[in-house]
Amino acid sequence: MEEEKFFYHPLENIEDVDLFYEAVERNHLTKAISPGRPYTYWTLELYDQKNGIRGGGGLGVLAADTRRVAEKLGVPFALITPFYPYETHQIMKDGTIYDDHVPVNYEDYGFKFIDTVNVKCCDTLCELSVIEKRFKNTRIIGITEPNFGELYSGMSGSDHRLYQEVALGFGGYAALKLLGLKPAIMQLNEVATFFAALARLDELTYNGMDFYEAMVYTRKHTLYTNHTLVQAAEAEFGYDQFEKFVFPNIKSLAVKKWLKDKFTENRLKLSSVTIEIAELRSGVSKLHARVANYHDVAGNKVKFKAVTNGIDMDTWVMPDVMEYYREIGVLDEYDLPTPNYIDALDAVSADKIRELKKIGRKILNDTLKDRPDHTGNILKFDEDDFIFDFKRRFVDYKRPDLPFRDPARLRNILEPRGAHYIISGRVHSGDKVMYNKLQNLLKTITEDDYLSGHVHYIPDYDEKLAYGLSAGCNAAINVPIVGLEACGTSWMKDIANLSFLISTHDGGVADASINSYLNVSGANEDEELDMLYQRMEEALSANENDFDLEYILRQQLKAYLPVISGSRMLQDYIDFLFPR
């Protein structure tokens, strides 16, 4: 163990990025991926409506896409997640949004009951059902029980949230053992999944491995993928909460002591221990890996490897567009860009773009047949209508209200060409600030004679609506406050479906040049707003000019097609985890 001891301690304190990655590469994994030793992917959220699991946003969509890509590439893959017995839908009634809680049954979606496992909480043995759905080389393993609640039920840092996380970690690890699986790698998506790695460390130590050796082994086989930028924003848990929900599930006294020593003033941020238990760490875009502000227990800033998120293109890109990309030699059979994809994209013509967007418009209209807007109207757009859209989580830093700061100017942009603007995005339950912002935004729309007929809010944003909007709209608005978006993937779907991207240079968008799309920038928010309006006018004009239409969309694809590819993302992870 001498060589591993050498890398174990210095790895926590290396400041030089090159030395850090050299150490990671030399400290490679010891076991290859196989059906009995799969790539395991842990997530508190899965957004996969086809398989009966409705998430809350991008983290869950990414999880579903990663499994689909693993299946396509033939990677043995197990996704472990809670199956929540209720899902939340948002309905609009008399101008107000309400949450509708709908029960769901895993059997209706092809999941099979395997057996039960137990976790200990509050002096009670809690029985969890283990359910499973298998695909070719991948599987979804669910942990559930009738009182599990909904996704993100309870406040962050609450007892119920900690119970859900402990159930996923300790219960999910027990489910793997039940199914005879041993993880080749444990990818922890966000700190809520920390307890899965803790369960593995506890098992190794309790079964006789020296604590230090068990920690080294666990660290070498654990990847922590961070999806947020600032550690300070993370919720904390108290020591008393761990006494009720965590410590009763730990069998090893050494592991229990190690964890107890991590508390500061009887409080603990899970990121601080997740960073310590996972030697491999990744951020979800190049920008994110550079600027994520996380520190270990010694106060040293933590380095992250950049593996930018991607999407499963067969799920999110129109079949006609995918067929065209393959026909002109842009994508290979694995949805990876071909070696000459840049030159091949020069074949993309304005006529073909318009032909494909007309197909997308039909998809959008079909999607909207049973999806009334905030006024109760069923929308149907002509194939030549120009539509801007904002479709992403309705949170403050994404600034859904930015284009509406000057309603008169927005009207003057839309009205000459009869353009429309669609807004869709879910407000997190209990987020009163964003509920109020949405109500004020709708009020602004209603009070303007033109905007009231050309700006539409579609409630209950979901996967189907996201696909329809990506396929059928002409320009996507993506204007997060720079420095707050870790990656984002909605904009990827828009570019791949031949829409203009109007965006700030943040998250995964910053992976390529600022000149690769219709950039929104400025020294302050007023300047950004002015630039946003200019870019909207440019998009409307470019749509009517063959040269501009071809140039902008080709540039977007040339810059971002490798970024967009989910196959590239998984390949990057495997290359990072199993360096050649």
C-alpha positions in Angstrom: 0.0 0.0 0.0 3.0 2.3 0.0 2.3 3.7 -3.5 -1.3 4.4 -2.6 -0.3 6.1 0.6 1.9 8.5 -1.4 -1.0 9.6 -3.5 -3.7 9.5 -0.9 -2.5 12.5 1.2 -0.9 14.8 -1.4 -4.0 14.5 -3.6 -5.9 16.6 -1.1 -3.5 19.5 -1.2 -2.2 19.7 -4.8 -2.7 23.2 -6.2 -1.2 22.7 -9.6 -3.8 21.4 -12.0 -1.4 19.4 -14.2 0.0 17.6 -11.1 -3.5 16.9 -9.9 -4.6 15.1 -13.1 -1.2 13.3 -13.3 -1.9 11.9 -9.9 -5.5 10.9 -10.9 -4.3 9.2 -14.0 -1.6 7.2 -12.2 -4.1 6.2 -9.5 -6.4 4.5 -12.0 -9.3 2.1 -11.3 -8.5 -1.5 -10.6 -11.6 -3.2 -12.0 -13.0 -3.2 -15.6 -16.7 -2.7 -16.3 -18.6 -5.9 -16.8 -22.3 -7.1 -16.4 -21.5 -8.2 -12.8 -19.5 -5.2 -12.1 -21.3 -2.4 -13.8 -20.9 1.4 -14.0 -23.2 2.5 -11.2 -24.9 5.9 -11.4 -26.5 7.3 -8.3 -29.1 10.1 -8.5 -31.8 11.5 -6.2 -33.7 12.5 -9.3 -34.5 10.7 -12.6 -36.7 12.4 -15.2 -37.7 9.6 -17.5 -41.5 9.9 -18.2 -41.4 6.9 -20.6 -40.4 4.8 -17.7 -42.8 6.4 -15.3 -40.4 8.6 -13.3 -41.0 12.4 -13.4 -38.2 14.5 -12.1 -37.9 18.2 -11.4 -35.3 19.5 -14.0 -32.1 19.1 -15.8 -30.4 16.8 -13.3 -33.1 14.1 -13.8 -33.1 14.5 -17.6 -29.3 14.1 -17.7 -29.6 10.9 -15.6 -32.1 9.5 -18.1 -30.0 10.5 -21.1 -26.8 9.0 -19.6 -28.5 5.6 -19.2 -29.9 5.7 -22.7 -26.4 6.6 -24.1 -24.9 3.7 -22.1 -27.3 1.3 -23.6 -26.5 2.6 -27.1 -22.8 2.2 -26.5 -23.1 -1.2 -24.9 -21.8 -0.1 -21.5 -23.0 -2.3 -18.5 -24.8 0.3 -16.5 -27.0 0.4 -13.4 -28.8 3.6 -12.4 -29.9 3.7 -8.8 -32.6 6.2 -7.8 -35.7 6.5 -5.6 -39.1 5.8 -7.1 -41.4 8.4 -5.6 -45.0 7.2 -5.1 -46.3 10.7 -6.0 -45.4 13.1 -8.8 -46.3 16.8 -9.0 -48.0 18.5 -11.8 -48.6 22.3 -12.0 -52.0 23.5 -13.2 -53.2 27.0 -13.9 -56.6 28.0 -12.6 -57.9 31.6 -12.6 -54.5 32.9 -13.3 -52.9 31.1 -10.4 -50.6 28.0 -10.4 -51.5 25.1 -8.2 -49.6 21.9 -7.5 -51.5 18.7 -8.3 -50.1 15.6 -6.6 -50.7 12.4 -8.6 -50.1 8.9 -7.3 -48.0 6.6 -9.6 -47.5 2.8 -9.5 -44.2 1.4 -10.6 -45.8 -1.8 -11.9 -47.6 0.3 -14.6 -44.2 1.1 -16.1 -42.7 -2.3 -16.2 -40.8 -2.3 -13.0 -40.6 -5.6 -11.1 -40.5 -6.1 -7.4 -37.3 -7.8 -6.3 -37.3 -7.9 -2.5 -37.1 -5.6 0.5 -34.1 -4.1 2.3 -34.1 -2.1 5.5 -32.6 1.1 6.8 -32.8 2.3 10.4 -34.2 5.7 11.2 -35.4 7.2 14.4 -35.2 3.9 16.3 -37.4 2.3 13.6 -36.6 -0.3 11.0 -37.9 1.1 7.7 -38.7 -1.4 5.0 -37.8 -0.4 1.4 -39.0 -2.2 -1.7 -36.4 -2.8 -4.3 -37.7 -2.6 -7.8 -36.0 -3.0 -11.1 -36.5 -2.5 -14.8 -33.9 -4.1 -17.2 -32.9 -3.1 -20.7 -30.3 -4.6 -23.0 -27.2 -3.9 -21.0 -28.6 -1.3 -18.5 -31.0 -1.3 -15.7 -32.9 1.1 -13.4 -32.9 0.0 -9.8 -35.5 1.8 -7.7 -35.9 2.2 -3.9 -39.4 3.0 -2.8 -42.0 2.8 0.0 -45.5 4.2 0.4 -44.4 7.1 2.7 -41.4 8.1 0.7 -43.0 11.3 -0.5 -42.4 13.2 -3.6 -39.1 14.4 -5.2 -37.6 17.1 -3.0 -40.4 17.0 -0.5 -39.6 18.8 2.6 -37.2 21.7 2.8 -33.5 21.2 1.9 -31.8 20.2 5.2 -35.0 18.7 6.6 -35.4 15.4 8.3 -37.4 14.0 5.5 -34.9 15.0 2.9 -32.1 13.3 4.9 -34.3 10.2 5.2 -34.7 10.1 1.4 -30.9 10.5 0.9 -30.1 7.8 3.5 -32.6 5.4 2.0 -31.1 5.9 -1.5 -27.5 5.4 -0.2 -27.7 2.6 2.3 -30.9 1.1 0.8 -29.6 1.3 -2.8 -26.2 -0.2 -1.8 -28.1 -3.1 -0.1 -30.1 -3.5 -3.3 -27.0 -3.9 -5.4 -25.8 -6.7 -3.0 -29.3 -8.3 -3.3 -28.9 -8.3 -7.1 -25.4 -9.7 -6.9 -23.8 -6.6 -8.4 -20.5 -5.0 -7.4 -19.8 -1.4 -8.6 -16.8 -1.0 -10.9 -17.3 2.8 -10.3 -19.8 4.7 -8.2 -20.7 8.0 -9.9 -22.3 10.2 -7.3 -24.5 12.9 -8.8 -24.5 15.7 -6.3 -23.9 15.4 -2.6 -27.3 13.9 -1.8 -25.9 10.5 -3.0 -22.9 10.6 -0.6 -24.4 7.9 1.5 -24.0 5.3 -1.2 -20.2 5.7 -1.0 -20.4 5.8 2.8 -22.3 2.4 2.8 -19.5 0.9 0.7 -16.8 2.2 3.0 -18.7 0.9 6.0 -19.1 -2.6 4.4 -15.4 -2.9 3.6 -14.3 -1.8 7.0 -16.8 -3.9 8.9 -15.8 -6.9 6.9 -12.2 -6.7 8.1 -10.4 -4.3 5.8 -8.2 -1.7 7.6 -10.0 1.6 7.6 -7.3 3.4 5.8 -7.2 0.8 3.1 -10.9 0.8 2.8 -10.9 4.5 2.4 -8.3 4.4 -0.3 -10.3 1.7 -2.2 -13.5 3.6 -1.9 -11.9 6.8 -3.0 -10.3 5.2 -6.1 -13.7 3.8 -7.2 -15.9 6.9 -6.5 -16.5 9.8 -8.9 -18.3 12.8 -7.4 -20.0 14.9 -10.1 -20.9 18.4 -9.0 -23.7 20.2 -10.7 -23.7 23.4 -8.7 -21.2 26.2 -8.5 -21.1 27.4 -4.9 -20.6 25.3 -1.8 -22.1 28.0 0.4 -25.5 27.5 -1.2 -25.7 23.9 0.0 -27.9 22.9 2.8 -26.5 21.7 6.1 -27.5 18.9 8.5 -27.2 18.8 12.2 -25.4 16.2 14.4 -28.8 15.3 16.0 -30.2 14.5 12.6 -27.3 12.2 11.9 -27.9 10.5 15.2 -31.5 9.7 14.1 -30.9 8.8 10.4 -27.3 8.1 9.6 -25.3 6.7 12.5 -27.8 3.8 13.2 -27.0 2.5 9.7 -23.2 2.4 10.2 -21.8 -0.9 11.5 -18.1 0.1 11.7 -17.0 2.1 14.7 -14.0 3.4 12.7 -16.3 4.8 10.0 -18.7 6.3 12.5 -15.8 8.0 14.3 -14.4 9.3 11.0 -17.8 10.8 10.1 -18.3 12.3 13.6 -15.0 14.1 13.4 -16.2 16.0 10.3 -18.8 18.0 12.1 -18.1 21.7 12.8 -20.2 23.2 15.6 -22.5 20.2 15.3 -23.2 21.0 11.6 -22.1 19.3 8.4 -22.1 20.1 4.7 -22.3 16.9 2.7 -20.0 18.3 0.1 -17.1 18.4 2.5 -17.3 14.6 3.2 -18.2 13.8 -0.4 -15.1 15.5 -1.6 -13.0 13.4 0.8 -14.6 10.0 0.0 -14.3 10.6 -3.8 -10.9 10.9 -5.3 -12.3 11.5 -8.8 -14.3 14.7 -9.2 -15.9 16.2 -12.2 -17.7 19.4 -13.1 -20.3 19.5 -15.8 -18.7 22.1 -18.2 -15.3 23.7 -18.8 -16.3 26.9 -17.1 -17.8 25.0 -14.1 -14.6 23.0 -13.6 -12.6 26.2 -13.5 -14.8 28.4 -11.2 -16.7 26.0 -8.9 -15.9 27.2 -5.4 -15.5 24.1 -3.2 -13.1 23.4 -0.4 -12.1 20.3 1.4 -12.0 19.9 5.2 -8.5 21.4 5.3 -9.7 24.5 3.5 -8.0 23.7 0.2 -9.8 24.5 -3.0 -10.9 21.4 -4.8 -10.0 20.7 -8.4 -12.6 19.3 -10.8 -12.1 17.6 -14.1 -14.3 19.1 -16.8 -16.7 16.6 -18.4 -19.4 18.7 -20.1 -22.9 17.3 -20.0 -24.5 16.1 -23.2 -27.8 14.8 -24.4 -29.1 11.6 -26.0 -29.6 12.9 -29.5 -31.9 10.2 -30.6 -34.3 11.2 -27.8 -34.1 15.0 -28.2 -33.5 15.6 -31.9 -36.1 15.1 -34.5 -35.7 11.8 -36.4 -35.7 13.7 -39.7 -32.9 15.9 -38.5 -30.9 12.9 -37.3 -31.4 11.2 -40.6 -30.2 14.3 -42.4 -27.0 14.6 -40.2 -26.2 11.0 -40.9 -27.0 11.3 -44.6 -24.5 14.2 -45.1 -21.8 12.6 -42.9 -22.1 14.7 -39.8 -22.8 12.0 -37.2 -21.7 8.3 -37.0 -23.7 5.4 -35.8 -23.0 6.2 -32.2 -24.1 9.8 -32.6 -20.5 11.0 -32.4 -19.4 13.7 -34.8 -17.5 12.3 -37.7 -13.8 13.2 -38.3 -14.9 15.6 -41.1 -18.1 16.9 -39.6 -17.1 20.5 -39.9 -16.7 20.3 -43.6 -19.8 18.2 -43.9 -21.9 20.9 -42.2 -21.2 23.2 -45.2 -23.9 21.1 -47.0 -26.6 22.4 -44.7 -28.8 24.7 -46.8 -31.4 27.2 -46.0 -34.0 25.3 -48.0 -33.3 22.1 -45.9 -33.4 24.1 -42.7 -36.8 25.5 -43.5 -38.1 22.1 -44.6 -37.0 20.5 -41.3 -38.4 23.3 -39.2 -41.8 22.9 -40.9 -41.8 19.3 -39.7 -40.8 20.5 -36.3 -43.7 23.0 -36.3 -46.1 20.1 -36.8 -44.6 18.3 -33.8 -45.1 21.4 -31.7 -48.7 21.9 -32.8 -49.4 18.2 -32.0 -47.8 18.7 -28.6 -49.9 21.7 -27.8 -53.3 20.1 -28.7 -53.9 19.2 -25.1 -51.7 21.8 -23.5 -53.6 25.1 -23.1 -51.7 28.3 -22.3 -52.2 30.4 -19.2 -55.4 31.9 -20.7 -56.9 28.4 -21.4 -56.4 28.7 -25.2 -55.2 25.9 -27.3 -52.4 27.2 -29.5 -51.8 26.4 -33.2 -49.1 28.1 -35.1 -48.7 28.6 -38.9 -45.6 27.0 -40.3 -44.2 30.4 -41.2 -44.7 32.0 -37.8 -41.5 32.9 -36.0 -41.5 31.7 -32.4 -39.0 32.6 -29.6 -39.1 30.4 -26.6 -37.8 30.3 -23.0 -38.1 26.7 -21.7 -36.1 25.8 -18.5 -36.6 25.7 -14.8 -38.3 28.9 -13.6 -35.6 30.1 -11.2 -34.3 33.6 -10.5 -30.8 33.2 -11.9 -32.1 32.1 -15.3 -33.9 35.4 -15.6 -37.2 34.3 -17.3 -38.5 37.8 -16.9 -35.6 39.6 -18.5 -37.2 40.3 -22.0 -40.2 41.8 -20.3 -38.3 44.5 -18.4 -39.3 46.9 -21.3 -42.6 45.6 -22.7 -42.9 48.4 -25.2 -39.6 47.5 -26.9 -40.4 43.8 -26.8 -43.7 44.5 -28.5 -41.9 46.6 -31.2 -39.7 43.6 -31.9 -42.4 41.0 -32.2 -45.2 43.0 -33.8 -43.7 43.9 -37.3 -43.4 40.2 -38.1 -46.2 38.8 -36.1 -43.7 36.9 -34.0 -44.7 34.9 -30.9 -42.9 34.2 -27.6 -43.5 31.0 -25.6 -42.5 30.6 -21.9 -42.5 27.3 -20.1 -40.8 26.2 -17.0 -41.8 24.7 -13.6 -41.6 26.8 -10.5 -40.3 24.7 -7.6 -43.0 24.0 -5.0 -42.7 26.5 -2.2 -40.6 29.0 -4.2 -42.8 32.1 -3.3 -40.4 34.5 -4.9 -40.6 32.9 -8.3 -44.3 32.3 -8.0 -44.7 36.1 -7.5 -42.4 36.8 -10.4 -44.4 34.6 -12.7 -47.6 36.3 -11.6 -46.1 39.7 -12.3 -44.8 38.5 -15.7 -48.3 37.3 -16.6 -49.8 40.6 -15.5 -47.4 42.5 -17.8 -48.4 40.3 -20.7 -52.1 40.6 -20.0 -52.0 44.4 -19.8 -50.5 44.8 -23.3 -52.9 44.5 -26.2 -50.3 42.9 -28.5 -48.3 40.8 -26.0 -51.5 39.3 -24.6 -52.1 37.6 -28.0 -48.5 36.7 -28.8 -46.8 35.7 -25.6 -47.9 32.4 -24.1 -47.1 30.7 -20.8 -47.6 26.9 -21.0 -48.0 25.4 -17.5 -46.7 22.0 -16.3 -43.4 21.9 -18.3 -42.3 18.4 -19.0 -40.2 16.3 -21.3 -42.8 16.1 -24.1 -43.3 19.9 -24.1 -39.5 20.4 -24.0 -39.1 18.3 -27.1 -42.0 19.9 -29.0 -40.6 23.4 -28.3 -37.1 22.5 -29.3 -38.4 21.0 -32.6 -40.9 23.7 -33.5 -39.6 27.0 -32.3 -37.1 29.2 -34.2 -35.0 30.9 -31.5 -34.2 29.9 -27.9 -33.6 32.5 -25.1 -31.1 31.4 -22.5 -29.9 34.3 -20.4 -28.7 33.1 -17.0 -26.6 35.5 -14.9 -23.1 34.7 -15.9 -21.3 32.6 -13.3 -24.4 30.8 -12.0 -25.2 28.2 -14.6 -23.1 25.0 -14.2 -24.0 23.6 -17.7 -27.6 23.5 -18.8 -28.7 21.2 -21.6 -31.9 22.8 -23.0 -29.9 25.0 -25.3 -28.2 21.9 -26.7 -31.5 20.5 -27.9 -32.3 23.8 -29.6 -29.0 24.0 -31.5 -29.3 20.3 -32.6 -32.9 21.0 -33.8 -31.7 23.9 -36.0 -32.9 26.9 -33.8 -31.0 30.1 -33.2 -29.4 30.3 -29.8 -29.6 33.7 -28.0 -27.6 33.3 -24.9 -25.2 34.7 -22.3 -21.8 33.0 -22.2 -22.4 30.8 -19.2 -22.4 27.1 -18.4 -21.8 24.7 -21.2 -22.3 27.5 -23.8 -19.0 28.9 -22.6 -17.3 25.7 -23.9 -16.9 27.3 -27.3 -16.2 30.8 -28.6 -18.4 33.7 -27.8 -18.8 34.2 -31.6 -20.4 30.8 -32.1 -24.0 31.9 -31.5 -26.0 35.1 -30.9 -24.3 36.2 -27.8 -25.8 38.4 -25.1 -23.3 40.4 -23.0 -22.8 43.7 -21.3 -21.2 45.5 -18.4 -24.4 45.5 -16.5 -28.0 44.2 -16.8 -29.2 47.2 -18.7 -26.6 46.6 -21.4 -27.4 42.9 -21.5 -31.1 43.7 -22.0 -30.3 46.0 -24.8 -28.1 43.3 -26.4 -30.8 40.7 -25.9 -33.3 42.9 -27.9 -30.7 43.4 -30.6 -30.1 39.7 -30.9 -33.8 39.0 -31.1 -34.1 41.4 -34.0 -31.0 39.8 -35.7 -32.6 36.4 -35.4 -35.8 37.6 -37.1 -33.9 39.2 -39.9 -31.6 36.2 -40.4 -34.5 33.8 -40.6 -35.5 35.7 -43.8 -32.0 35.7 -45.4 -30.6 32.4 -46.7 -27.0 33.4 -46.3 -27.4 34.5 -42.6 -29.6 31.6 -41.8 -27.1 29.1 -43.1 -24.1 30.9 -41.6 -25.4 31.2 -38.0 -26.8 27.7 -37.8 -23.7 26.1 -39.3 -21.5 28.0 -36.9 -23.5 26.8 -34.0 -23.3 23.2 -35.1 -19.6 23.4 -35.9 -18.8 24.8 -32.5 -21.2 22.7 -30.4 -21.9 19.3 -32.0 -19.1 17.6 -30.1 -20.4 19.3 -26.9 -24.0 18.2 -27.5 -23.3 14.5 -28.0 -24.2 12.4 -25.0 -22.0 9.7 -26.5 -19.0 12.0 -26.2 -19.9 12.8 -22.6 -20.0 9.1 -21.6 -16.8 8.4 -23.5 -15.1 11.3 -21.7 -16.2 9.8 -18.3 -14.9 6.4 -19.2 -11.6 7.8 -20.5 -11.3 9.8 -17.2 -12.1 6.8 -15.0 -10.1 4.2 -16.9 -7.1 6.0 -18.4 -5.3 4.0 -21.1 
